[in-house]
């Protein structure tokens, strides 16, 4: 029987214990091979530690081990009898805030760690703001290192109250935030309930991860599918004994891609954008055979009733719920480039499966992550979040990011180097309070 899949990310300030928490999850769910555990135990002994340093299960890069910080986004896969998980362990150092954008962009939940000794710090606020801008639907506030404050209930309540006010100002509903006191080092309330927190009646971290809903909001949105490839079988494909007759293959024309939002079924009315031609879905195919329906995240090949000129970069959308087709996009940029944004910069914009040249206007404002208000800005530096207008060479079908995450987001790429310099969120306001 197939199990649900939950995609979640970790975030938080440097040294809050994210890598140790991830290592603890993997260790206590028995998702680590014996030779990996032995290697960690040997390395821990060499470091003079009496207990295994579980962060070594995650910080795999040599530079990470030397500096004692997470640099790259580490994707981990594990499962329990209840559910499968894809975890993105993101860096906590301010220099690598941009990697948090990468890890959280596809997450259905984020685990935001704070050190019980320090409480909410500037990087906590910055990461919470990024999670809100990216519309991550659920957040776990994991108050870590509670053993170092004597498992004090008052400390937990003070931090939880402060974060609750911050979360509400960012637009999170009260039921979207779960506070859990943990000690990643000794395992309190991570997988097993701690005997030291009798005053805490909520779930352990794993219990919460196993119980939250996993049906993404994109399934309930209008149908969207960027076309990745047009399939026209070659004559050689008909040589196998179980292949259809060549006449049937010759007439086959399918449009392959991943459903970005909504659900598609045979008989649905769809429109091809940006051209605007309307037609009807006749078949939804996969390598395993036809489907009665396909939802967001499913890769399929769609056949249409009419012979329309469609190519990579076009988008199939639900007729009657079409996105806006435009060459001018007002958006919020999370600036990821090492060099500041130069007003008037000519870059490449990747939206869905289409890449087009663009010109980026001067920033209209920048988000002050401390006050959560807009402030004037002449440029955007690394990790800045600002509001700009982007003009595209080709017309693009776009949604508001608040409505459809997949088609309301884009990347900006530096043409000479090919580096991604910004993540764009269409129509997202800066002032979240």
CORKA-V38512 format. One record per residue. N is the residue number from 0. SS is DSSP state (h for helix, s for strand, l for the rest). PHI is phi in whole degrees, -180 to 180 (NA if undefined). OMEGA is omega in whole degrees, 0 to 359 (NA if undefined). Layout:
n: (N N)
ss: (SS SS)
phi: (PHI PHI)
omega: (OMEGA OMEGA)
This chain:
n: (0 1 2 3 4 5 6 7 8 9 10 11 12 13 14 15 16 17 18 19 20 21 22 23 24 25 26 27 28 29 30 31 32 33 34 35 36 37 38 39 40 41 42 43 44 45 46 47 48 49 50 51 52 53 54 55 56 57 58 59 60 61 62 63 64 65 66 67 68 69 70 71 72 73 74 75 76 77 78 79 80 81 82 83 84 85 86 87 88 89 90 91 92 93 94 95 96 97 98 99 100 101 102 103 104 105 106 107 108 109 110 111 112 113 114 115 116 117 118 119 120 121 122 123 124 125 126 127 128 129 130 131 132 133 134 135 136 137 138 139 140 141 142 143 144 145 146 147 148 149 150 151 152 153 154 155 156 157 158 159 160 161 162 163 164 165 166 167 168 169 170 171 172 173 174 175 176 177 178 179 180 181 182 183 184 185 186 187 188 189 190 191 192 193 194 195 196 197 198 199 200 201 202 203 204 205 206 207 208 209 210 211 212 213 214 215 216 217 218 219 220 221 222 223 224 225 226 227 228 229 230 231 232 233 234 235 236 237 238 239 240 241 242 243 244 245 246 247 248 249 250 251 252 253 254 255 256 257 258 259 260 261 262 263 264 265 266 267 268 269 270 271 272 273 274 275 276 277 278 279 280 281 282 283 284 285 286 287 288 289 290 291 292 293 294 295 296 297 298 299 300 301 302 303 304 305 306 307 308 309 310 311 312 313 314 315 316 317 318 319 320 321 322 323 324 325 326 327 328 329 330 331 332 333 334 335 336 337 338 339 340 341 342 343 344 345 346 347 348 349 350 351 352 353 354 355 356 357 358 359 360 361 362 363 364 365 366 367 368 369 370 371 372 373 374 375 376 377 378 379 380 381 382 383 384 385 386 387 388 389 390 391 392 393 394 395 396 397 398 399 400 401 402 403 404 405 406 407 408 409 410 411 412 413 414 415 416 417 418 419 420 421 422 423 424 425 426 427 428 429 430 431 432)
ss: (l l l s s s s s s s s s l l l l l h h h h h h h h h h h l l l l l h h h h h h h h h h h h h l l l l l l l h h h h l l l l h h h h h h l l l l l l s s s s s s l l l s s s s s s s l l l l h h h h h h h h h h h l l l l s s s s s s s l l l l l l h h h h h h h h h h h h l l l l l s s s s s s l h h h h l l l h h h h h h h h h h h h h h h h h l l l l h h h s s s s s l s l l l l s l l l s l l l l l l l l l l l l h h h h h h h l l l l l h h h h l l l s s s l l s s s l l l h h h h h l l l l l l h h h h h l l l s s s s s l l s l s s l l l l s s s s s l l l s s s s s s s s s s l l s s l l l s s l l l s s s s s s l l l l l l l l l l s s s s l l l l l s s s s s s s s s s s s l l l l l l l l l l s s s s s s l l s s s s s s s l l l l s s s s l l l l s s s l l l l l l l l l s s s s s s s s s s s s s s l l l l l l l l l l s s s s s l l l l l l s s s s s s s l l l l l l l)
phi: (NA -72 -110 -63 -121 -113 -99 -141 -130 -105 -153 143 -73 -61 71 -81 99 -64 -64 -66 -64 -64 -60 -65 -59 -66 -68 -77 -92 57 -102 -121 -70 -60 -69 -68 -63 -63 -64 -66 -63 -64 -64 -68 -63 -61 -86 79 -94 -86 -123 -62 -86 -70 -64 -67 -72 -111 -76 -87 -73 -61 -63 -69 -66 -69 -89 74 -134 -85 -108 -98 -79 -102 -93 -124 -123 -151 -147 -127 -59 -94 -157 -103 -135 -120 -114 -107 -90 -100 -68 -104 -65 -56 -63 -112 -57 -58 -69 -64 -60 -62 -67 -90 -64 -114 -82 -94 -157 -127 -100 -102 -92 -134 -82 -59 -79 -110 70 -76 -118 -59 -68 -62 -64 -64 -66 -62 -66 -62 -62 -69 -63 -81 58 -66 -72 -138 -133 -107 -88 -96 -85 -93 64 -68 -67 -82 -117 69 55 -78 -65 -64 -62 -60 -64 -65 -67 -63 -65 -65 -70 -59 -65 -64 -62 -64 -67 -89 101 -76 -73 -59 -80 -90 -118 -120 -98 -134 -81 -139 -131 -65 -67 -104 95 -62 59 -88 -110 -105 -68 -85 -75 -92 -124 -63 -77 -96 -109 -82 -79 -72 -60 -65 -60 -68 -63 -79 -111 -70 -62 -116 -74 -65 -65 -66 -65 -85 -87 -62 -63 -142 -148 -67 -79 -97 -160 -98 -99 -130 -57 -83 -60 -64 -66 -91 -79 -70 -65 -95 -78 -62 -60 -59 -61 -69 -66 -63 -87 -76 -141 -124 -121 -93 176 -106 -65 -84 -159 76 -134 -122 -138 -57 98 -70 -84 -130 -124 -95 -114 -88 -65 94 -77 -101 -159 -131 -75 -105 -145 -120 -105 -138 -64 -94 124 -73 -119 -78 -164 -143 -104 -52 96 -90 -90 -143 -120 -106 -106 -118 -73 -116 -85 -117 -74 -125 -140 -55 102 -72 -132 -92 -135 -69 -65 95 -133 -75 -74 -79 -101 -151 -114 -132 -121 -90 -148 -99 -106 -95 -78 -111 -79 -68 -93 -63 -66 -100 -54 86 -62 -102 -129 -108 -113 -108 -129 63 -106 -110 -121 -142 -67 -141 -122 -99 -75 -66 -58 -88 -169 -128 -86 -85 -72 -83 -100 58 -126 -80 -131 -61 -150 -101 -154 -123 -98 -51 76 -71 -121 -142 -103 -140 -117 -116 -109 -104 -73 -113 -68 -123 -85 -130 -110 -67 -60 -65 -91 -139 -62 -65 -100 -106 -131 -157 -119 -109 -123 -79 -59 -64 -94 79 -79 -78 -110 -161 -110 -110 -121 -75 75 -76 -73 -80 -76 -89 -77)
omega: (180 181 175 177 177 174 178 184 172 177 180 183 179 179 176 174 182 182 177 179 179 177 178 177 181 183 185 175 178 179 182 179 184 182 176 178 180 179 179 180 178 180 180 177 179 179 179 182 179 178 181 175 187 177 179 177 183 183 187 181 180 180 179 181 182 183 181 178 175 182 185 172 182 179 180 181 176 182 173 177 184 193 172 186 167 186 175 179 186 182 177 181 184 181 185 177 180 180 176 177 179 184 185 188 180 186 172 180 176 174 182 183 168 177 182 181 186 180 183 179 184 181 174 180 181 180 178 178 178 179 179 179 180 178 172 192 184 181 169 172 181 179 189 176 181 176 182 175 176 179 186 182 182 178 178 184 180 181 181 180 180 180 178 178 178 182 179 178 179 176 177 174 182 182 177 183 177 179 181 175 183 165 182 183 183 173 180 173 175 173 180 180 183 175 183 183 180 180 181 184 182 182 167 181 181 178 179 180 181 188 182 178 182 178 183 180 182 180 182 182 175 183 175 173 173 180 180 187 175 185 172 184 176 180 181 180 184 186 182 186 183 180 175 177 184 179 179 179 182 181 185 171 182 182 187 177 177 178 184 181 176 181 177 180 172 182 180 173 180 178 179 180 14 185 178 179 180 178 183 176 177 181 171 188 169 178 181 180 182 179 173 178 177 182 182 180 181 176 186 170 184 172 186 183 185 178 184 178 181 180 178 181 174 182 173 184 179 177 183 178 185 172 178 175 188 173 179 187 170 188 170 179 164 188 186 185 177 176 181 175 176 179 184 182 177 185 173 178 177 180 185 179 181 175 185 175 179 170 184 179 178 179 177 180 176 180 171 186 178 182 182 177 177 175 180 180 176 178 175 178 178 179 176 175 186 181 183 170 181 177 187 178 180 176 182 172 186 173 167 181 179 181 181 185 188 183 175 181 179 175 171 187 175 186 183 185 185 181 173 184 179 169 185 178 189 174 183 180 178 184 185 184 NA)
